């Protein structure tokens, strides 16, 4: 095709100057992606994606970068920068191999190991296909599913997010989307509908019926949407829940309160793995009977999670109208508030391959501070594991063991901190460690050790524990991949 002649021409471009595409469907659309670590952390959050990405790093390091599958870029006219439309994983791998210190802490030692095995000059520039615009690259993006082994295909929900983004971009122009994706109108509308149903999770009436943990799992782009899609597709479900379709729109002919209760219970069971991919059509009536009953009504309501200024009274008067309920807006968390009820705010996430460390971090988000003994001991354990993982990730374990003439396991936390203070840490992180090692300091390692080895009940107030954590937090931000979710 003449319009795709640009695919036949490959131009050398600097890897360092290529920019990753933040709208890539592989990425969580709920998160902000600014730095390399943001992109890498997102990929690593799924175990399957993580293993595939590590294999890609190893392959490039040992076999070199094989340009069999084209890297597609386009030039943004607003800033004259080149963005990667296709090949983001490969470009990310190249960037990290060229500059391992930008890798997430969880894989930094792995990246450094393979970075040392490759001639970085050989991956300074790569050949790319420059599309005239992002719109003209979209056709090729849809062909990625015919890629080779190292070009990993999208998941079901990633495909659906891509279709939804095109639907929004082209103002509901189905014909334009058919031309780009080569999909049928029915397939496109089906994918948009199930995403709209999945997004009911964001409505206040549904979210308030879920625990924080259930909501996070349900709202994640890793949510098993295929289970939800299969369940909603059963005829019995659509009939008893009053679900009908109008093109890409979903109409609910039911009392919304009863519908939300049944829907929220379904989501609970999916995220808690009580309903899984082994579900069959004959299971639908049994599952439906066990869920709260949905009360059917004559009028149809098109549910959306987007904001709308239509007054409620007007919505109720219309026979078939759009009921827009804004997503829940939680109160803004107060950072460094010594009177907060949880040690770690929900706005923080931790990316790590250390299961115990991640579990402690997540549990400290939910355990009330009235359980001060458990929380205080957890802070000490969390610091110990964080220091150990940092030493290993930075490749310092060998030198540290030589310094103290024993194995890493035998080096106490105090000596590990001393070594890092003298040989690695700088700025605020170094100052925090110096204060920790000072026994006369209010927030000292002696106090932390007392939480585990002493019977003293001193320093166990909610305010003190919150302040101690806030004191340590800048150090943890250096030691670990802790990210703040932007509103």
C-alpha positions as CSV (number, residue, x, y, z in Angstrom):
1,X,0.0,0.0,0.0
2,X,1.4,3.3,-1.1
3,X,0.4,5.1,2.1
4,X,2.6,2.8,4.1
5,X,5.8,3.3,2.1
6,X,7.4,4.7,5.2
7,X,7.4,1.1,6.6
8,X,10.0,0.2,3.9
9,X,12.5,2.9,5.1
10,X,14.5,2.6,8.3
11,X,16.3,5.6,9.8
12,X,18.9,5.5,12.6
13,X,17.7,7.2,15.8
14,X,19.4,7.6,19.2
15,X,17.9,5.3,21.8
16,X,18.4,7.9,24.5
17,X,16.4,10.5,22.6
18,X,13.4,8.2,21.8
19,X,10.5,8.8,24.2
20,X,8.2,6.0,25.4
21,X,4.5,6.3,24.7
22,X,2.5,6.9,27.9
23,X,-0.8,5.8,26.2
24,X,0.6,2.4,25.4
25,X,-2.2,-0.1,26.2
26,X,0.2,-2.3,28.1
27,X,0.4,0.3,30.8
28,X,-2.1,1.0,33.6
29,X,-4.2,3.9,32.4
30,X,-4.8,4.9,36.1
31,X,-1.1,5.7,36.7
32,X,1.2,8.5,35.6
33,X,4.3,7.5,33.5
34,X,7.0,10.1,33.5
35,X,10.3,8.4,34.3
36,X,11.8,5.1,33.0
37,X,11.2,3.5,36.3
38,X,7.4,4.3,36.0
39,X,7.3,2.3,32.7
40,X,9.4,-0.5,34.0
41,X,7.5,-0.8,37.3
42,X,4.2,-1.1,35.4
43,X,5.5,-3.9,33.3
44,X,7.0,-5.7,36.3
45,X,3.8,-5.6,38.3
46,X,2.5,-8.7,36.4
47,X,4.6,-11.8,36.9
48,X,4.1,-13.0,33.3
49,X,5.1,-9.6,31.9
50,X,8.1,-9.5,34.3
51,X,9.6,-12.8,33.2
52,X,9.1,-11.9,29.5
53,X,10.8,-8.6,30.0
54,X,13.7,-10.1,31.8
55,X,14.1,-12.7,29.0
56,X,14.1,-9.8,26.5
57,X,16.9,-8.0,28.5
58,X,19.0,-11.2,28.6
59,X,18.4,-11.9,24.9
60,X,19.6,-8.4,23.8
61,X,22.6,-8.6,26.1
62,X,23.7,-12.1,24.9
63,X,22.6,-12.0,21.2
64,X,22.6,-8.3,20.5
65,X,19.6,-6.3,19.4
66,X,17.9,-8.1,16.4
67,X,16.0,-5.5,14.3
68,X,13.7,-8.2,12.7
69,X,10.5,-6.5,13.9
70,X,10.4,-2.8,13.1
71,X,10.3,-0.1,15.8
72,X,7.6,2.4,14.8
73,X,8.0,6.0,15.9
74,X,6.3,9.3,15.1
75,X,7.4,12.9,15.6
76,X,5.2,15.0,17.9
77,X,4.8,18.3,16.2
78,X,4.3,20.1,19.5
79,X,7.8,19.4,20.7
80,X,9.6,17.8,17.8
81,X,10.4,14.7,19.9
82,X,10.1,11.1,18.6
83,X,7.7,8.8,20.4
84,X,7.6,5.0,20.2
85,X,4.2,3.8,18.9
86,X,5.3,0.1,18.5
87,X,8.3,-1.4,20.3
88,X,8.1,0.3,23.7
89,X,9.2,-2.9,25.6
90,X,12.3,-3.2,23.4
91,X,13.2,0.4,23.6
92,X,12.8,0.4,27.3
93,X,15.0,-2.7,27.6
94,X,17.7,-0.9,25.5
95,X,17.5,2.3,27.6
96,X,17.9,0.3,30.8
97,X,20.8,-1.7,29.5
98,X,22.5,1.6,28.5
99,X,21.8,3.1,32.0
100,X,21.2,0.4,34.6
101,X,20.8,2.9,37.5
102,X,17.5,3.9,36.1
103,X,16.1,0.4,36.5
104,X,13.7,-0.3,39.3
105,X,15.4,-1.5,42.4
106,X,13.7,-4.9,42.1
107,X,15.7,-5.7,38.9
108,X,18.6,-3.3,39.1
109,X,21.2,-6.0,39.9
110,X,19.8,-8.1,37.0
111,X,20.0,-5.2,34.6
112,X,23.5,-4.3,35.7
113,X,24.7,-7.8,35.3
114,X,23.6,-8.0,31.6
115,X,24.5,-4.4,30.9
116,X,28.1,-5.3,31.6
117,X,28.0,-8.0,29.0
118,X,27.0,-5.7,26.1
119,X,28.9,-3.1,24.2
120,X,26.7,0.0,24.9
121,X,27.9,1.7,21.7
122,X,26.3,-1.1,19.7
123,X,22.9,-0.1,21.0
124,X,23.4,3.7,21.0
125,X,21.4,4.0,17.8
126,X,18.8,1.7,16.3
127,X,16.9,1.7,13.0
128,X,13.3,2.8,13.2
129,X,10.4,3.4,10.9
130,X,9.2,7.0,11.1
131,X,5.5,7.2,10.6
132,X,4.2,10.5,9.2
133,X,1.9,10.8,12.3
134,X,0.5,8.7,15.1
135,X,-2.7,8.3,13.2
136,X,-0.8,6.7,10.3
137,X,1.1,4.4,12.7
138,X,-2.2,3.1,14.2
139,X,-2.7,0.6,11.4
140,X,0.6,-1.1,12.1
141,X,0.0,-1.1,15.9
142,X,-3.0,-3.3,15.3
143,X,-0.7,-5.9,13.5
144,X,1.4,-6.5,16.6
145,X,-0.4,-9.7,17.3
146,X,1.4,-11.3,14.4
147,X,4.7,-10.6,16.1
148,X,7.6,-12.9,16.8
149,X,8.4,-14.6,20.1
150,X,10.0,-11.6,21.8
151,X,7.2,-9.2,20.7
152,X,4.7,-10.0,23.3
153,X,1.0,-9.6,22.4
154,X,-1.5,-7.5,24.3
155,X,-3.8,-9.0,27.0
156,X,-7.5,-9.0,26.4
157,X,-8.1,-5.8,28.5
158,X,-5.1,-4.1,26.9
159,X,-6.8,-4.7,23.5
160,X,-10.1,-3.4,24.8
161,X,-8.4,-0.2,26.2
162,X,-6.9,0.4,22.8
163,X,-10.2,0.1,21.1
164,X,-11.8,2.4,23.7
165,X,-9.1,5.0,23.2
166,X,-9.7,4.9,19.4
167,X,-13.5,5.2,20.0
168,X,-13.0,8.3,22.1
169,X,-10.3,9.8,19.8
170,X,-12.4,9.4,16.6
171,X,-15.7,10.7,18.2
172,X,-17.6,7.5,17.9
173,X,-16.6,7.1,14.2
174,X,-17.0,3.3,13.9
175,X,-16.1,3.3,10.2
176,X,-12.8,5.0,10.9
177,X,-12.1,2.4,13.6
178,X,-12.9,-0.5,11.3
179,X,-10.4,0.9,8.7
180,X,-7.7,1.1,11.4
181,X,-8.3,-2.1,13.2
182,X,-9.8,-4.4,10.5
183,X,-12.3,-5.5,13.1
184,X,-16.0,-5.8,12.5
185,X,-18.4,-3.2,13.8
186,X,-20.0,-5.8,16.1
187,X,-16.6,-6.7,17.6
188,X,-15.7,-3.1,18.2
189,X,-19.0,-2.3,19.9
190,X,-18.7,-5.5,22.0
191,X,-15.3,-4.5,23.4
192,X,-16.4,-1.0,24.2
193,X,-19.5,-2.3,26.0
194,X,-17.7,-4.7,28.3
195,X,-15.2,-1.9,29.3
196,X,-18.2,0.4,30.1
197,X,-19.6,-2.4,32.3
198,X,-16.2,-3.0,34.0
199,X,-16.0,0.8,34.7
200,X,-19.2,0.6,36.9
201,X,-16.6,-0.4,39.6
202,X,-15.7,3.3,39.8
203,X,-19.2,4.4,40.7
204,X,-19.8,5.4,44.4
205,X,-22.7,3.0,44.7
206,X,-20.4,0.0,43.7
207,X,-17.1,1.2,45.2
208,X,-18.6,1.7,48.6
209,X,-19.7,-1.9,48.7
210,X,-16.1,-3.1,48.2
211,X,-13.2,-3.1,50.6
212,X,-10.2,-1.0,49.7
213,X,-8.2,-4.1,48.7
214,X,-11.1,-5.4,46.6
215,X,-11.5,-2.1,44.8
216,X,-7.8,-1.9,44.1
217,X,-7.8,-5.3,42.5
218,X,-11.0,-4.7,40.6
219,X,-9.9,-1.3,39.3
220,X,-6.5,-2.6,38.2
221,X,-5.8,-3.1,34.5
222,X,-4.8,-6.7,35.6
223,X,-8.4,-7.4,36.6
224,X,-9.6,-10.6,34.9
225,X,-12.1,-9.0,32.6
226,X,-12.6,-12.2,30.6
227,X,-14.5,-13.7,33.6
228,X,-16.8,-10.6,33.8
229,X,-17.2,-10.6,30.0
230,X,-18.2,-14.3,29.9
231,X,-20.7,-13.9,32.8
232,X,-22.4,-10.9,31.3
233,X,-22.6,-12.6,27.9
234,X,-24.9,-15.3,29.2
235,X,-28.5,-14.9,28.2
236,X,-29.9,-15.6,31.7
237,X,-27.7,-12.9,33.2
238,X,-28.8,-10.2,30.7
239,X,-32.4,-11.2,31.1
240,X,-32.5,-11.3,34.9
241,X,-30.3,-8.1,35.3
242,X,-32.2,-6.2,32.7
243,X,-29.2,-5.5,30.5
244,X,-29.7,-4.6,26.8
245,X,-27.5,-2.9,24.3
246,X,-27.8,0.0,21.9
247,X,-24.7,-0.1,19.7
248,X,-21.7,0.5,22.1
249,X,-24.0,1.7,24.9
250,X,-25.3,-0.4,27.8
251,X,-28.9,0.0,29.0
252,X,-29.9,-1.3,32.4
253,X,-33.7,-1.9,32.8
254,X,-33.6,-2.3,36.6
255,X,-33.7,-0.6,39.9
256,X,-30.1,0.7,40.1
257,X,-29.7,0.1,43.8
258,X,-30.5,-3.6,43.5
259,X,-28.3,-3.8,40.3
260,X,-25.3,-2.2,42.1
261,X,-25.6,-4.6,45.0
262,X,-25.6,-7.6,42.7
263,X,-22.8,-6.2,40.5
264,X,-20.6,-5.4,43.5
265,X,-21.1,-8.9,44.9
266,X,-20.1,-10.4,41.5
267,X,-16.9,-8.3,41.5
268,X,-16.1,-9.4,45.0
269,X,-16.3,-13.0,44.0
270,X,-14.2,-12.5,40.9
271,X,-11.3,-10.6,42.7
272,X,-11.4,-13.2,45.6
273,X,-11.3,-15.9,42.9
274,X,-14.6,-17.5,44.0
275,X,-15.6,-17.3,40.3
276,X,-12.9,-18.2,37.8
277,X,-12.2,-19.0,34.2
278,X,-13.6,-22.5,34.7
279,X,-17.1,-21.0,34.8
280,X,-19.5,-22.5,32.3
281,X,-22.9,-21.5,30.9
282,X,-24.7,-24.0,33.1
283,X,-23.1,-22.4,36.2
284,X,-24.7,-19.0,35.4
285,X,-28.2,-19.7,36.9
286,X,-26.6,-21.1,40.1
287,X,-24.4,-18.0,40.5
288,X,-27.3,-15.7,39.7
289,X,-29.4,-17.3,42.4
290,X,-26.6,-16.8,45.0
291,X,-26.3,-13.1,44.2
292,X,-28.6,-10.3,45.5
293,X,-31.8,-10.1,43.4
294,X,-32.0,-7.4,40.8
295,X,-35.4,-5.7,40.6
296,X,-36.4,-5.1,37.0
297,X,-38.0,-1.9,35.8
298,X,-39.5,-0.7,32.5
299,X,-37.3,2.3,31.9
300,X,-33.8,1.9,30.7
301,X,-30.8,3.6,32.3
302,X,-27.6,4.1,30.4
303,X,-25.0,4.0,33.3
304,X,-21.8,6.0,32.9
305,X,-19.0,6.9,35.3
306,X,-18.4,10.2,33.7
307,X,-19.6,13.6,35.1
308,X,-22.7,15.3,33.8
309,X,-24.5,18.4,34.8
310,X,-28.0,17.0,34.2
311,X,-30.2,17.5,37.3
312,X,-31.3,14.3,39.0
313,X,-35.0,15.3,38.7
314,X,-34.6,15.5,34.9
315,X,-33.0,12.1,34.7
316,X,-35.9,10.5,36.7
317,X,-38.5,12.0,34.4
318,X,-37.0,10.7,31.2
319,X,-38.1,7.3,30.0
320,X,-34.6,6.4,28.6
321,X,-31.9,8.8,29.6
322,X,-28.3,8.9,30.6
323,X,-27.7,8.7,34.3
324,X,-24.2,9.9,35.0
325,X,-22.8,9.3,38.5
326,X,-19.4,10.9,39.2
327,X,-16.7,8.6,40.5
328,X,-16.1,8.6,44.2
329,X,-13.7,11.4,45.4
330,X,-12.0,10.2,48.6
331,X,-10.8,12.9,51.0
332,X,-7.4,14.1,50.3
333,X,-4.9,12.3,52.5
334,X,-2.9,14.4,55.0
335,X,0.8,13.7,54.6
336,X,2.9,13.7,57.8
337,X,-0.2,13.9,59.9
338,X,0.9,12.3,63.3
339,X,-2.8,11.6,64.2
340,X,-3.6,9.6,61.0
341,X,-5.1,6.2,61.7
342,X,-2.9,4.2,59.3
343,X,0.9,4.2,59.2
344,X,1.1,4.2,55.3
345,X,-1.3,6.2,53.2
346,X,-3.2,4.5,50.3
347,X,-1.5,6.9,47.9
348,X,1.7,5.0,48.1
349,X,2.6,1.8,46.2
350,X,5.7,-0.4,46.5
351,X,7.2,-2.3,43.5
352,X,9.4,-5.1,44.7
353,X,10.0,-8.8,44.0
354,X,10.4,-9.5,47.7
355,X,7.0,-10.9,48.7
356,X,7.5,-10.4,52.4
357,X,8.5,-6.8,52.0
358,X,5.6,-6.0,49.8
359,X,3.1,-7.8,52.1
360,X,4.3,-5.9,55.2
361,X,4.0,-2.6,53.2
362,X,0.5,-3.4,52.1
363,X,-0.6,-4.7,55.6
364,X,0.6,-1.4,57.2
365,X,-1.9,0.4,55.0
366,X,-4.8,-1.5,56.6
367,X,-3.7,-2.3,60.2
368,X,-5.1,0.3,62.6
369,X,-2.5,2.0,64.7
370,X,-4.1,0.8,67.9
371,X,-2.2,-2.4,67.2
372,X,1.0,-0.5,68.0
373,X,3.1,-3.5,69.1
374,X,2.6,-5.3,65.8
375,X,3.2,-2.1,63.8
376,X,6.3,-1.1,65.7
377,X,7.9,-4.5,65.2
378,X,7.0,-4.4,61.6
379,X,8.8,-1.1,61.1
380,X,12.0,-2.6,62.4
381,X,11.6,-5.7,60.2
382,X,10.7,-3.6,57.2
383,X,13.9,-1.5,57.6
384,X,16.0,-4.7,57.9
385,X,14.7,-6.3,54.7
386,X,14.8,-3.0,52.8
387,X,18.5,-2.5,53.7
388,X,19.3,-6.1,52.8
389,X,17.6,-5.9,49.4
390,X,19.2,-2.5,48.6
391,X,22.7,-3.9,49.3
392,X,22.0,-6.9,47.0
393,X,20.4,-4.8,44.3
394,X,23.3,-2.3,44.3
395,X,25.9,-5.2,44.1
396,X,27.4,-4.1,47.4
397,X,27.1,-7.5,49.2
398,X,30.5,-8.8,48.2
399,X,32.4,-5.7,49.3
400,X,30.4,-5.4,52.5
401,X,31.2,-9.0,53.4
402,X,34.9,-8.4,52.7
403,X,34.8,-5.4,55.0
404,X,33.4,-7.2,57.9
405,X,34.9,-10.6,57.0
406,X,31.7,-12.6,57.4
407,X,28.6,-13.5,55.3
408,X,25.9,-10.9,54.7
409,X,23.5,-12.9,56.9
410,X,26.0,-12.5,59.8
411,X,26.4,-8.7,59.4
412,X,24.0,-6.9,61.9
413,X,21.8,-4.1,60.7
414,X,23.9,-1.5,62.6
415,X,27.0,-2.4,60.6
416,X,25.0,-2.5,57.3
417,X,23.8,1.0,58.0
418,X,27.2,2.2,58.9
419,X,28.7,0.7,55.7
420,X,26.0,2.4,53.5
421,X,26.5,5.7,55.3
422,X,30.2,5.6,54.6
423,X,30.2,4.2,51.1
424,X,26.9,4.7,49.3
425,X,24.3,7.1,50.7
426,X,24.2,10.8,50.2
427,X,22.1,13.8,51.1
428,X,19.0,13.3,53.2
429,X,19.3,9.5,53.2
430,X,22.8,9.7,54.7
431,X,21.6,12.2,57.3
432,X,18.8,9.9,58.3
433,X,21.1,7.0,58.8
434,X,23.5,9.1,60.9
435,X,20.6,10.0,63.2
436,X,19.5,6.4,63.4
437,X,22.9,5.3,64.5
438,X,23.0,8.0,67.2
439,X,21.6,6.4,70.4
440,X,20.7,9.8,71.8
441,X,18.4,10.7,68.9
442,X,14.6,10.5,69.3
443,X,14.3,8.2,66.3
444,X,17.2,5.8,66.7
445,X,18.0,2.2,65.8
446,X,18.1,1.5,69.6
447,X,14.4,2.4,69.8
448,X,13.6,0.2,66.7
449,X,15.6,-2.7,68.2
450,X,13.6,-2.3,71.5
451,X,10.4,-2.9,69.6
452,X,11.6,-6.5,68.9
453,X,14.0,-7.3,71.8
454,X,12.6,-5.3,74.7
455,X,9.5,-5.5,76.9
456,X,9.3,-1.8,77.2
457,X,6.0,-0.1,76.2
458,X,7.6,3.3,75.6
459,X,7.5,4.9,72.2
460,X,4.3,3.1,71.2
461,X,1.9,6.0,70.8
462,X,0.2,6.5,67.5
463,X,1.7,9.9,67.1
464,X,5.3,8.6,67.7
465,X,5.0,5.7,65.3
466,X,3.6,8.0,62.6
467,X,6.4,10.5,63.2
468,X,9.0,7.7,63.2
469,X,7.8,6.4,59.9
470,X,7.7,9.9,58.4
471,X,11.3,10.3,59.6
472,X,12.4,7.1,57.8
473,X,10.3,7.7,54.6
474,X,12.9,9.7,52.6
475,X,15.4,6.9,53.3
476,X,12.9,4.3,52.1
477,X,12.3,6.3,48.9
478,X,16.1,5.9,48.2
479,X,16.2,2.2,49.2
480,X,13.0,1.1,47.5
481,X,10.8,1.8,44.5
482,X,8.0,3.6,46.3
483,X,5.7,5.6,44.1
484,X,3.1,8.2,45.0
485,X,-0.2,7.9,43.1
486,X,-1.0,11.3,41.6
487,X,-4.5,12.6,41.8
